[in-house]
Amino acid sequence: MPYLARLLSRSRRLFLALVKVMLPVMIAVKIGQELGWIDAIARAIAPAMGWLGLPAEAGMIWVTGVFVGVYAAIGALIGFAPTLEMSVAQFSALAAMILFAHGIPVEQAIVRRAGASFWITAALRIGAALGYGAAVTAFCRFTGLLAEPVSLGWLQASAAAGGGAGEGWGPWLWGTAMSLAATFGIIVSLLVLLDVLERTGVTRRITAAMSPVLRVSGLAPAAAPVTTVGVLLGLTYGGALIIEEAERQRFAARTRFLALAWLSLSHSLIEDTLLFLALGADVWVVLVGRVLLTMAIVAALAAMLREPDARPGPLDVRAG
């Protein structure tokens, strides 16, 4: 019982924090739908989304994630759920794009405080998101993989209960309440899973396994442990640790930049990945491929920055 009480208390705090982000976005999507703004914006960005092999609505969802965060993007997804049709490949590509580039204003401010350029790391994230999304959809379209329609599950069910755009605010409010209730259930499940992974030692084994992977991409061994924390749990945690360790161990500019590039491209691999897997994304796209691309990008950056740490390179972390 004490464990359940702590679990519910933690879930409630996290849920309330998330609702502050999700609910305004959901309301904005509904208002935009009622006024016809969403259709106009979707038509404006449809060519770009078509180039990526995604429906126009995906652009609104991704842009919301870029500026606000993962849960805001999910809030926008809930708003579009009644009419959104995607294959597993398309949804997985969109999920990976959100995971690559989300919460840019806040997260890259942390990165800049830790010692890397806001603009360079933001460009890395957005470029990786667009390129990877296009590559996934093109590859799956060519091979026929993941072509089955994605099952939005609880999102679709709650949307059906609440009605779509144009059916009034009463049904929408009921459907939204059902969606938020389901979101709380997923949060509880994720916290239980994370606790099980920690108690069984799986998290520690994952951390030990990640350190060599980070070093292979060119990251200095001294920075690998703190980077691993951020990769697994989130950029905020990892960025804070790098700020502390950089001052204590006097990390060179090159080391800080490569570590923060890793964190910018791939972080919170456990929680955020599990969230999109629960929504129907493919693990090979949102986890394996994303990590491999991150390794390749960071390895390329490490090769470009061969100069001694004392000499500023073309991607000097102090720029911007």
C-alpha positions in Angstrom: 0.0 0.0 0.0 2.8 2.6 0.7 4.3 1.7 -2.7 1.0 2.2 -4.4 0.4 5.5 -2.6 3.9 6.8 -3.7 3.3 5.6 -7.2 -0.1 7.3 -7.5 1.3 10.5 -5.9 4.2 10.6 -8.3 1.9 9.8 -11.3 -0.5 12.6 -10.2 2.2 15.2 -10.0 3.6 14.2 -13.4 0.2 14.1 -15.0 -0.8 17.5 -13.7 2.5 18.9 -15.0 1.8 17.4 -18.4 -1.8 18.5 -18.5 -0.6 22.1 -18.3 1.1 21.5 -21.6 -1.2 19.1 -23.3 -4.6 20.7 -22.6 -3.9 24.2 -24.0 -2.6 22.6 -27.2 -5.7 20.3 -27.4 -8.0 23.3 -27.0 -6.0 25.3 -29.6 -6.4 22.4 -32.1 -10.1 22.3 -31.4 -10.5 26.1 -31.9 -8.4 25.9 -35.0 -10.6 23.2 -36.4 -13.8 25.0 -35.6 -12.5 28.3 -37.3 -11.0 26.5 -40.2 -7.4 27.6 -39.4 -6.0 24.1 -39.1 -7.2 23.3 -42.6 -5.6 26.4 -44.0 -2.3 25.8 -42.2 -2.3 22.1 -43.2 -2.8 23.1 -46.9 0.1 25.5 -46.6 2.5 22.9 -45.3 1.1 20.0 -47.2 3.8 20.1 -49.9 6.6 19.7 -47.3 4.8 16.9 -45.6 4.1 15.2 -49.0 7.8 15.3 -49.7 8.3 13.4 -46.4 5.6 11.0 -47.3 3.3 12.1 -44.5 -0.2 13.6 -44.3 -0.5 17.3 -43.9 -1.8 17.0 -40.3 1.6 15.4 -39.4 3.2 18.8 -40.0 1.0 20.5 -37.3 1.7 17.7 -34.9 5.5 17.8 -35.4 5.7 21.6 -35.4 3.8 21.6 -32.1 6.4 19.1 -30.7 9.3 21.2 -32.0 8.2 24.3 -30.1 6.5 22.8 -27.1 7.5 19.2 -26.4 6.6 15.5 -26.8 3.4 15.6 -24.7 2.2 18.7 -26.6 2.6 16.8 -29.8 0.6 14.0 -28.4 -2.0 16.6 -27.4 -2.2 17.7 -31.1 -2.3 14.1 -32.1 -5.4 13.6 -29.9 -7.0 16.6 -31.6 -6.5 15.1 -35.0 -7.3 11.5 -34.1 -10.9 11.3 -35.5 -9.7 12.0 -39.1 -6.0 11.1 -39.1 -5.1 8.0 -41.1 -1.5 6.7 -41.2 0.3 3.5 -41.8 2.6 2.1 -39.1 5.5 3.3 -41.2 4.2 6.9 -41.4 3.3 7.0 -37.7 6.7 5.6 -36.8 8.5 8.2 -39.0 6.4 11.0 -37.3 7.2 9.6 -33.9 10.9 9.5 -34.7 10.8 13.1 -36.0 9.2 14.2 -32.7 11.8 12.3 -30.7 14.7 13.8 -32.7 13.3 17.4 -32.5 11.1 18.5 -29.6 11.0 21.2 -27.0 13.8 23.0 -28.9 13.5 26.5 -27.2 13.8 25.0 -23.7 16.1 22.0 -24.3 18.6 23.8 -26.5 18.8 26.6 -23.9 20.0 23.9 -21.5 22.5 22.7 -24.1 23.8 26.3 -24.6 24.2 26.7 -20.8 26.2 23.4 -20.8 28.6 24.7 -23.4 27.3 24.0 -27.0 25.9 26.3 -29.6 22.1 26.6 -29.5 21.8 27.1 -33.2 24.1 24.3 -34.3 22.6 21.7 -32.0 19.1 22.8 -32.9 19.9 22.6 -36.6 21.3 19.1 -36.0 18.0 18.0 -34.4 15.7 19.5 -37.0 17.9 18.3 -39.9 18.1 14.8 -38.5 14.3 14.7 -38.0 13.5 15.7 -41.5 16.1 13.5 -43.2 15.3 10.5 -41.1 11.5 10.9 -41.5 11.9 11.1 -45.3 14.2 8.1 -45.4 11.9 5.9 -43.3 8.8 6.6 -45.3 10.6 6.2 -48.6 12.3 2.9 -47.5 9.0 1.5 -46.2 7.1 2.6 -49.3 9.7 0.9 -51.6 9.9 -2.4 -49.5 6.2 -2.5 -48.5 7.2 -2.8 -44.8 5.0 -1.5 -42.0 2.2 -0.7 -44.5 -0.7 -1.8 -42.3 -2.8 1.0 -40.8 -1.7 2.2 -37.4 -4.0 1.5 -34.5 -4.3 4.6 -32.5 -6.0 2.5 -29.8 -7.1 4.6 -26.9 -6.8 7.8 -28.9 -9.3 6.6 -31.5 -11.6 5.1 -28.9 -11.8 8.3 -26.9 -12.2 10.4 -30.1 -15.1 8.2 -31.2 -16.7 8.7 -27.8 -16.2 12.5 -27.9 -16.9 13.1 -31.6 -14.7 15.0 -34.0 -14.5 18.5 -35.2 -17.8 20.2 -35.9 -19.8 18.1 -33.4 -19.9 20.6 -30.6 -17.9 21.3 -27.5 -19.9 19.0 -25.2 -18.9 15.7 -27.0 -15.4 17.0 -27.5 -15.0 17.7 -23.8 -16.1 14.2 -22.9 -13.8 12.6 -25.5 -10.9 14.8 -24.2 -11.6 13.8 -20.6 -11.4 10.1 -21.7 -8.2 10.7 -23.5 -6.6 12.4 -20.5 -7.8 9.6 -18.2 -6.1 7.1 -20.5 -3.0 9.2 -20.5 -2.9 9.0 -16.7 -3.1 5.2 -17.0 -0.2 5.1 -19.4 1.9 7.3 -17.1 1.2 4.9 -14.2 2.2 1.9 -16.3 5.4 3.6 -17.5 6.4 4.5 -14.0 5.9 0.9 -12.8 7.9 -0.4 -15.7 10.7 2.1 -15.1 10.7 1.0 -11.4 10.9 -2.6 -12.3 13.8 -2.0 -14.7 15.6 -0.1 -11.9 14.9 -2.7 -9.2 15.9 -5.7 -11.3 19.2 -4.0 -12.4 18.2 -3.8 -16.0 18.7 0.0 -16.0 22.3 -0.4 -14.7 23.0 -3.0 -17.4 21.7 -0.7 -20.1 23.9 2.1 -18.7 26.9 -0.2 -18.8 26.1 -1.3 -22.3 25.6 2.3 -23.5 29.1 3.6 -22.4 31.0 1.6 -25.1 28.5 2.7 -27.7 29.1 6.3 -26.8 32.9 5.9 -27.0 32.6 4.2 -30.4 31.0 7.4 -31.8 34.1 9.4 -30.7 33.0 10.5 -27.3 35.7 10.8 -24.6 35.5 8.1 -22.0 35.4 10.6 -19.2 32.1 12.1 -20.5 30.4 8.8 -21.3 28.9 8.1 -17.9 27.2 11.5 -17.5 26.1 11.4 -21.1 24.5 8.0 -20.6 22.3 9.4 -17.9 20.9 12.0 -20.2 20.6 9.5 -23.1 18.5 7.2 -21.0 16.6 9.6 -18.8 16.4 13.0 -20.5 18.4 16.0 -21.7 17.6 18.0 -18.6 19.3 15.4 -16.4 22.2 14.9 -18.7 22.7 18.6 -19.4 22.8 19.4 -15.7 25.3 16.7 -15.1 27.5 17.8 -17.9 27.4 21.4 -16.6 28.6 20.1 -13.2 31.2 17.6 -14.6 32.5 20.1 -17.2 33.4 22.4 -14.3 34.8 19.7 -12.1 36.8 17.8 -14.7 37.3 20.7 -17.0 36.0 19.0 -20.1 37.5 20.4 -23.3 35.2 22.2 -25.8 35.3 19.3 -28.2 34.2 16.8 -25.5 31.3 19.0 -24.4 30.1 19.5 -27.9 30.1 15.8 -28.9 28.4 14.9 -25.6 25.7 17.5 -26.0 25.3 16.6 -29.7 24.5 13.0 -28.5 22.1 14.3 -25.9 20.4 16.6 -28.4 19.8 13.9 -30.9 18.9 11.0 -28.7 17.8 11.4 -25.1 15.2 9.9 -22.7 15.5 6.7 -24.7 13.5 4.7 -22.1 10.5 6.8 -21.2 9.8 8.7 -24.5 10.4 5.6 -26.6 8.0 3.5 -24.5 5.4 6.2 -24.8 5.4 6.1 -28.7 5.7 2.3 -28.7 2.5 2.2 -26.6 0.8 4.4 -29.3 1.8 2.0 -32.1 5.2 3.0 -33.4 7.7 0.5 -34.5 10.7 -0.1 -32.2 13.2 -0.5 -35.1 12.3 2.9 -36.4 11.9 4.9 -33.2 14.8 3.3 -31.2 17.3 1.3 -33.2 17.4 3.4 -36.3 17.4 6.6 -34.3 20.4 5.5 -32.2 22.3 4.3 -35.2 21.8 7.6 -37.0 22.9 9.5 -33.8 26.0 7.4 -33.7 26.8 8.1 -37.3 26.3 11.9 -37.0 28.3 12.2 -33.8 31.1 10.0 -35.3 31.1 12.3 -38.3 31.3 15.4 -36.1 34.2 13.8 -34.1 36.0 13.2 -37.4 35.5 16.8 -38.4 36.8 18.0 -35.1 40.2 16.3 -35.2 42.0 19.4 -34.1 43.4 19.5 -30.6 40.8 20.4 -28.0 42.6 23.6 -27.2 42.1 24.9 -30.8 38.6 26.0 -31.7 37.2 24.0 -34.6 34.5 24.9 -37.1 31.8 23.8 -34.8 33.3 25.4 -31.6 30.8 24.9 -28.8 31.2 28.4 -27.7 29.7 29.8 -30.9 26.1 31.0 -30.8 
